[in-house]
């Protein structure tokens, strides 16, 4: 199929060239016998052009660019000189004029060959750079780039495509490495954080089973401690599951909406018992945006922020939820009167598995704030943390588009 297509293209070029020559002859006044004589020359010349072009294609198919370009220049020159010789023998051109034109054609041939060599050099350099870059990429060096090549639109487009592909592969590799590091951190962190509540549960179950304790007050205390350990396990497993299953695209496509005060009420209910055990006051100040619509998933964000605030606020402290509107964005902040955040930790509080407590003695696996950040960003918002400038405690602020 490709051979036939090539033949058709070459034949079309030869016919068009012959037709152009005939039109030029008519324009200069050639008629009758002269036109027939010219046509007798053009017919074999066109046939010879087709045969020579197809033969050149077969011979030069695997030749370097330099040889191809030089061959094209030489073929054009040889055809021109052959036509000139034919015209001279037919006495259309005098011998003196034919000699002069031949000399000029030879000079033009030299210029054409020189131009072909220059063009071939640039093309060869571009192809060599493409080949070297592809080899480096194949060997695993994803930082390899072709860069700019001055070798024609096609090769420039190929170079850009190769560089874009390398950049995407490098990004994919980077994401894969980050995911692998996160998986390793996950195994290490979860194994450490699960050990404490599991060990506590095992010790208390064994004590009850071995009847080390059997009086009702001790059994009630053990049941309470066991419930607390189970709650820690449930919290860690829930955060871990939701973090790994979080799909930003699915969140963005959600159309469900809930009133802000309902979302806040749901989040507060999840931490009320813990806050009441510590004697904390939960204050809500939603103002005129209490009826604002937001994603139901925002309840999980507030729950994690409130849980973090309750955990780090001492007895008889206060945790405040306030909301407002800034232009077309909903602003919700959670403040506490706790110990605040160390300045060096402010930039890391949203990292998965990060916990300011070096001993990791508190509940949870350090996933709550990371999960909150991912949900907020999937909703098109942003979240930030800071220490309150005038009073002790920290402030987490979320901004979401209305």
C-alpha positions in Angstrom: 0.0 0.0 0.0 2.8 2.4 0.9 4.6 1.6 -2.4 1.6 2.5 -4.5 1.1 5.7 -2.5 4.7 6.6 -3.2 4.4 5.9 -6.9 1.2 8.0 -7.1 2.9 11.0 -5.4 6.0 10.7 -7.6 3.9 10.4 -10.8 1.8 13.4 -9.8 4.9 15.5 -9.2 6.3 14.5 -12.6 3.0 15.2 -14.4 2.6 18.6 -12.7 6.2 19.5 -13.7 5.5 18.5 -17.3 2.3 20.4 -17.3 3.9 23.5 -16.0 6.6 23.3 -18.7 3.9 23.1 -21.4 2.0 26.1 -19.9 5.3 28.1 -19.9 5.9 27.1 -23.6 2.4 28.3 -24.6 3.0 31.5 -22.7 6.1 32.3 -24.8 4.3 31.5 -28.1 5.3 28.0 -28.9 2.7 26.3 -31.2 2.3 23.4 -33.6 5.4 21.4 -34.4 7.5 23.2 -31.8 5.0 22.2 -29.0 4.8 18.6 -30.3 8.6 18.4 -30.4 8.8 19.7 -26.7 6.1 17.2 -25.7 8.2 14.4 -27.3 11.1 15.4 -24.9 8.8 15.8 -21.9 7.2 12.4 -22.0 10.4 10.3 -21.7 11.8 12.9 -19.2 8.8 12.4 -17.0 9.0 8.7 -17.2 12.7 8.8 -16.4 12.0 11.1 -13.4 9.5 8.6 -12.0 11.9 5.7 -12.4 14.8 7.6 -11.0 12.8 8.8 -8.0 11.5 5.3 -7.1 15.0 3.9 -7.5 16.5 6.7 -5.4 13.9 5.9 -2.7 14.9 2.3 -2.6 18.6 3.0 -2.7 18.5 5.8 -0.1 15.8 4.4 2.2 18.4 3.5 4.9 20.9 6.2 4.0 21.8 8.9 6.5 20.2 12.4 6.2 23.4 13.8 4.8 23.5 11.4 1.8 19.8 11.9 1.2 20.0 15.7 1.0 23.1 15.6 -1.2 21.5 13.0 -3.5 18.4 15.3 -3.9 20.7 18.2 -4.9 22.7 16.1 -7.3 19.6 14.6 -8.9 18.1 18.0 -9.5 21.3 19.2 -11.1 21.8 16.1 -13.3 18.2 16.4 -14.5 18.7 20.1 -15.4 22.0 19.4 -17.2 20.4 16.4 -19.1 17.5 18.6 -20.2 19.9 21.3 -21.3 21.9 18.7 -23.4 18.7 17.5 -25.0 17.6 21.0 -25.9 21.1 21.8 -27.3 21.0 18.7 -29.5 17.5 19.6 -30.7 19.0 23.0 -31.6 16.7 24.9 -29.3 19.8 26.3 -27.6 23.2 27.2 -29.1 26.3 25.3 -28.0 27.8 28.5 -26.6 24.7 29.2 -24.5 24.4 25.6 -23.5 28.1 25.7 -22.3 27.5 28.9 -20.3 24.3 27.6 -18.7 26.0 24.3 -17.9 28.8 26.1 -16.0 26.2 28.1 -14.1 24.3 24.8 -13.3 27.6 23.3 -12.0 28.1 26.2 -9.7 24.4 25.9 -8.6 25.0 22.2 -7.9 28.0 23.0 -5.7 25.9 25.6 -3.8 23.0 23.1 -3.5 25.3 20.3 -2.2 26.8 22.8 0.4 23.4 23.8 1.5 22.3 20.2 1.7 25.4 19.4 3.9 24.6 22.3 6.2 21.0 21.3 6.6 21.9 17.6 7.1 24.4 18.5 9.8 21.7 20.3 11.9 19.3 17.4 11.3 21.9 14.8 12.2 22.8 16.7 15.4 19.1 16.8 16.4 18.5 13.1 15.7 21.7 12.2 17.7 20.4 14.3 20.6 17.0 12.6 20.4 18.7 9.2 20.2 21.0 9.9 23.2 18.1 11.2 25.3 16.0 8.2 24.5 18.9 5.9 25.4 19.3 7.7 28.8 15.6 7.5 29.5 15.7 3.8 28.6 18.6 3.3 31.0 16.5 4.9 33.8 17.8 8.4 33.8 14.5 10.3 33.9 16.2 13.7 34.2 17.4 13.5 30.6 16.0 16.1 28.3 16.5 16.9 24.6 15.9 20.7 25.0 15.6 23.0 22.0 16.6 21.7 18.6 16.8 24.0 15.5 16.0 21.2 13.0 12.6 21.9 11.6 9.1 21.8 13.0 8.7 18.0 13.0 11.9 17.2 14.9 11.2 20.1 17.4 7.7 18.6 18.0 9.3 15.2 18.5 11.8 16.7 21.0 9.0 18.4 23.0 6.9 15.3 23.0 9.9 13.2 24.3 10.7 15.9 27.0 7.0 16.0 28.1 6.9 12.2 28.3 10.1 12.2 30.4 8.7 14.9 32.7 5.5 12.9 33.3 7.5 9.7 33.9 9.7 11.6 36.4 6.6 12.9 38.2 5.1 9.5 38.3 8.3 8.0 39.6 8.4 10.7 42.3 4.8 10.0 43.3 5.5 6.3 43.4 8.6 6.9 45.7 6.6 9.1 48.0 3.8 6.5 48.1 6.3 3.8 49.0 7.8 6.0 51.7 4.3 6.6 53.1 3.6 2.9 53.0 6.7 2.2 55.0 5.9 5.0 57.5 2.4 3.6 57.7 3.6 0.1 58.6 6.1 1.5 61.2 3.7 4.0 62.7 0.6 1.9 62.8 2.5 -1.1 64.3 3.8 1.3 67.1 0.5 3.0 67.7 -1.5 -0.2 67.8 0.8 -1.9 70.2 -0.1 0.4 73.2 -3.9 -0.1 73.2 -3.6 -3.7 72.2 -1.2 -4.4 75.1 -3.5 -2.6 77.5 -6.5 -4.6 76.3 -4.6 -7.9 76.6 -3.4 -7.1 80.1 -6.9 -6.1 81.3 -8.6 -9.1 79.7 -6.0 -11.5 81.2 -6.5 -9.9 84.6 -10.3 -10.4 84.4 -9.9 -13.9 82.9 -7.5 -14.9 85.7 -9.8 -13.4 88.3 -7.0 -11.1 89.4 -9.8 -8.5 89.8 -13.3 -9.6 90.5 -14.8 -6.9 92.7 -17.5 -4.7 90.9 -15.6 -1.4 91.3 -12.5 -2.8 89.7 -14.4 -4.5 87.0 -16.2 -1.3 86.1 -12.9 0.6 86.0 -11.3 -2.1 83.8 -14.4 -2.0 81.5 -14.0 1.8 81.2 -10.3 1.5 80.3 -11.0 -1.3 77.9 -13.6 0.9 76.2 -11.1 3.7 76.0 -8.5 1.4 74.3 -11.1 0.2 71.9 -12.1 3.8 71.0 -8.5 4.5 70.3 -8.2 1.5 67.9 -11.5 2.5 66.2 -10.3 6.1 65.7 -7.0 5.0 64.2 -8.6 2.4 61.9 -11.2 4.9 60.7 -8.7 7.6 60.0 -6.4 5.1 58.2 -9.2 3.7 56.1 -10.6 7.0 55.1 -7.2 8.5 54.3 -6.3 5.6 52.0 -9.7 5.5 50.4 -10.1 9.3 49.9 -10.9 10.1 46.3 -10.5 13.8 45.5 -12.4 13.4 42.2 -15.3 11.8 43.9 -15.5 14.6 46.5 -15.4 17.3 43.8 -18.2 15.5 41.9 -20.5 15.3 45.0 -23.7 17.4 44.8 -24.9 16.7 48.4 -25.1 19.8 50.6 -25.8 20.3 54.3 -26.4 23.4 56.5 -23.3 24.5 58.4 -25.0 24.4 61.8 -26.0 20.8 61.2 -22.4 19.9 60.2 -21.0 21.7 63.3 -23.6 19.9 65.5 -22.5 16.5 64.2 -18.9 17.3 64.7 -19.4 18.6 68.3 -21.5 15.5 69.2 -18.5 13.3 68.4 -16.2 15.1 70.9 -18.7 16.2 73.6 -18.1 13.2 75.9 -14.3 13.7 75.8 -14.7 17.4 76.3 -17.0 16.9 79.3 -14.7 14.4 80.9 -12.0 17.1 80.9 -14.3 19.9 81.9 -13.9 21.8 78.7 -16.3 24.4 77.4 -17.4 24.1 73.7 -18.4 27.5 72.3 -20.1 28.0 69.0 -20.3 31.3 67.2 -21.6 30.7 63.6 -23.2 34.1 63.2 -25.1 34.8 60.0 -23.5 31.9 58.1 -25.2 29.2 60.2 -27.5 28.4 57.2 -24.7 28.4 54.7 -24.5 25.2 52.5 -21.4 23.0 52.6 -20.4 19.5 51.9 -21.4 16.9 54.5 -17.8 15.7 54.5 -16.9 18.9 56.2 -18.2 17.4 59.4 -15.2 15.0 59.4 -12.8 17.9 59.0 -14.4 19.7 62.0 -14.5 16.5 64.0 -10.7 16.0 63.5 -10.0 19.6 64.4 -12.2 19.5 67.5 -10.7 16.2 68.6 -7.2 17.7 68.2 -8.2 20.8 70.1 -9.8 18.8 73.0 -6.8 16.6 73.2 -4.4 19.5 73.6 -6.5 21.7 75.9 -6.0 21.4 79.6 -8.8 20.9 82.1 -11.3 23.8 82.4 -10.2 25.2 79.1 -12.3 26.4 76.1 -12.6 25.3 72.6 -14.3 27.8 70.2 -15.9 27.3 66.8 -16.5 30.5 64.9 -17.6 31.1 61.4 -17.9 34.0 59.0 -17.9 35.0 55.4 -15.2 36.7 53.3 -16.4 37.5 49.9 -17.4 34.3 48.2 -15.7 32.1 50.7 -16.8 30.5 54.0 -14.4 30.8 56.9 -14.6 28.4 59.8 -12.0 28.5 62.7 -11.4 26.2 65.7 -9.5 27.8 68.6 -8.4 26.3 71.8 -6.7 27.5 75.0 -4.1 24.8 75.1 -0.4 24.8 75.0 -0.2 25.9 71.4 2.1 24.5 68.7 5.9 24.7 68.7 7.0 27.2 66.0 9.1 24.4 64.3 6.1 22.2 64.1 3.6 24.6 62.5 4.7 23.7 59.0 4.4 19.9 59.7 1.2 19.5 61.6 -0.7 18.4 58.4 1.9 15.8 57.4 0.7 12.2 57.7 1.9 10.4 60.9 3.4 13.6 62.3 2.8 14.1 66.0 4.3 16.8 68.2 4.6 14.3 71.1 8.0 12.7 70.5 7.0 9.7 72.7 3.8 9.2 70.7 1.9 8.5 73.9 -1.3 10.2 73.0 -4.2 8.5 71.1 -4.4 8.4 67.4 -1.8 7.8 64.7 -1.3 11.4 63.6 -3.6 11.0 60.6 -6.5 13.3 61.6 -5.0 16.6 60.5 -3.6 15.1 57.3 -7.0 13.7 56.5 -8.7 17.1 57.2 -6.3 18.8 54.9 -6.9 16.4 52.0 -10.7 16.7 52.3 -10.5 20.5 52.5 -8.2 20.7 49.4 -10.5 18.3 47.5 -13.4 20.7 48.3 -11.4 23.5 46.7 -10.5 25.2 50.0 -7.4 25.7 52.1 -6.5 25.0 55.8 -3.9 26.7 58.0 -2.6 26.5 61.5 -1.2 29.2 63.8 -0.7 30.1 67.4 -2.9 32.8 68.8 -0.8 35.9 69.1 -2.3 37.4 72.3 -3.3 34.3 74.3 -2.2 30.7 74.8 -3.5 28.2 72.4 -3.7 27.5 68.7 -6.1 28.3 65.8 -6.9 26.2 62.8 -8.8 28.0 60.0 -10.6 26.5 57.0 -11.7 28.5 54.0 -14.1 26.9 51.5 -15.8 28.3 48.4 -19.5 29.1 48.8 
